[in-house]
Amino acid sequence: MPGLKIEAIGRYLPSRIVTAADIADQLGVTEKWIVDRTGVAERRWVTDETPLDMALAATKDALVKASIDAEDIDLIVYASATPHQLIPDTSTLLQRELGLGESGTKTFSLHSTCLSFMTALDVASAFIATGRHQRILIASAEIGSAGIDKSEPESGALLGDMSTAVLVTADVEGTSSLRSLIQRTYGIGADLCRMEIGYARHPLRVPTTPQDYMFHMDGPEVFRMAHRLFPPIIEEAVANADMTLDDIDLVVPHQASLGAIRSIQRSLGIDDDRVVINIDKYGNCVAASLPGALYEAVEDGRLQRGNTVLLAGTGAGLSMAAAVLTW
Amino acid sequence: MPGLKIEAIGRYLPSRIVTAADIADQLGVTEKWIVDRTGVAERRWVTDETPLDMALAATKDALVKASIDAEDIDLIVYASATPHQLIPDTSTLLQRELGLGESGTKTFSLHSTCLSFMTALDVASAFIATGRHQRILIASAEIGSAGIDKSEPESGALLGDMSTAVLVTADVEGTSSLRSLIQRTYGIGADLCRMEIGYARHPLRVPTTPQDYMFHMDGPEVFRMAHRLFPPIIEEAVANADMTLDDIDLVVPHQASLGAIRSIQRSLGIDDDRVVINIDKYGNCVAASLPGALYEAVEDGRLQRGNTVLLAGTGAGLSMAAAVLTW
């Protein structure tokens, strides 16, 4: 069965930079509180960009980096918590904007909140292993800023907007591979991160309030659950790759919060210089965070072909995932 | 690589029956117009059921039919256009309600509107073929009734509510299999079926109207596109299974509309008695329609182990899918 290679990553960043100082007053806290509590000195927030605008821009960036055309993609997966519109699903709109509207190229959307990219990578690897698809686009566009609850300074300060586009292919050279991937969900934590709008609380069925459209998080309890359950999952993923943590060249975590990343990393004994952090500049960008950090590691030259990279993250659910790749 | 077997299907139907006569006045048409135009004499609409209530009831039905426990499931996929709530995704809430909240059982959601079940079947088959999962729950709960636009009598009369739960396993006896599956999307038809609420048109970003939460459809143009593009996809799926249409024992279509089903079927030369129709009783139940028709075929004894069954459907996107299974 062919291995999997991440061929290229594209990114789109809104141009509007919002600093901790810019939002401290509206969140009712100080600039120092924001930076100490979340590690987010600044983040990007959209002005009038839509998820589709952002996904398209990131995809074009990825296509240029891979030197391929949109026609070379045989599956488009939109992996995000924030759809452009509910129907049709965003993947079809992205297909049309890429000029593939008459191509028949298969598309669908997938959602596991902050782990949507990891889930899509899992699905992509199974499709590639079975030969069903050869080149898969995983696009994630996140506008977390739209759902900020200003009465919750921790989550309000945490969220940033970003889009990423990851091109995944069968590895013909036999050098790159997905060596292991584990994803686990603990529904006992389902209320810890939530946005309640949906078909149980739908404005045409029951009265809704702006709060229903906002993201709510019990940060301390998420931290406790992750601290208890996440390190063994990471260790298991590394063991499944027939490795130890010492074999990992680089750790690319979901940028949940600086404290959460440091806590998990230190409990595993991983030193700071092997961990990619960009939450200080961009905040927690939901499903785009992890591929967005991977993007930076590639662009900066920190991640080279042949390296062993550990991807790891937590998400609403509460879900946790870890994967080991030979880059 | 192991084959795939649909082990059991569960269903939940809201108890509230809504006849064509009941809704003719509010849609501004006659009972006869509704039945002639859509083929839907009656449909079920929820009263206060939520997507989670419905998905849980259908899943319990499937577990009883398969004589297994929830603990025997190793992946939960919520495949639907109507989420219970936006975050966390509905699969995690279903996991918790099934008593699996501390199990770690992997879960995620997937969405390709009416084809969500077909997409999930595609993903499930790849996971089973690679040995990554052994038993997968595909749950679809649809409350299309919440988004009905009474000024559009065709789509308003078409939609019904239903939930299904399909248990997919590796086939250890070597008798059942997924022989082929094709899914294609034509984004040129993305505006033909739409519900515009989302992050491009979000109530905390821009003023929204009730119309944004309603389903809109250009029925005649969907019909034309499907008539042109869908039959060759079905023929290709059958050919990929090394079969001809004569080898198909039973056709289980997505219950898009009676006219659409009959048109495609007749253009392929498939006689009426090989086609499962239940749109007259339940309407178009989005992603639950196709597995809901499959449920009836199994319950009625029309579909027996060893039979060859063709699943086929269209969805917003515009997307089209066809699959051949040895049941």
Interface residues (C-beta under 8 A of the other chain):
Chain A: M1 T50 P51 L52 I76 A81 T82 P83 H84 Q85 L86 I87 P88 D89 T90 S91 T92 L93 Q95 R96 E97 L100 G101 E102 S103 G104 T105 K106 T107 F108 S109 L110 H111 S112 T113 L115 S116 T119 D122 V123 A126 F127 A129 T130 R132 I143 A146 G147 Q183 R184 T185 Y186 G187 I188 A190 C193 R194 M195 E196 I197 G198 Y199 A200 R201 H202 P203 L204 R205 P210 Y213 M214 F215 L229 G315 A316 G317 L318 S319
Chain B: M1 T50 P51 L52 I76 A81 T82 P83 H84 Q85 L86 I87 P88 D89 T90 S91 T92 L93 Q95 R96 E97 L100 G101 E102 S103 G104 T105 K106 T107 F108 S109 L110 H111 S112 T113 L115 S116 T119 D122 V123 A126 F127 A129 T130 R132 I143 A146 G147 Q183 R184 T185 Y186 G187 I188 G189 A190 C193 R194 M195 E196 I197 G198 Y199 A200 R201 H202 P203 L204 R205 P210 Y213 M214 F215 L229 G315 A316 G317 L318 S319
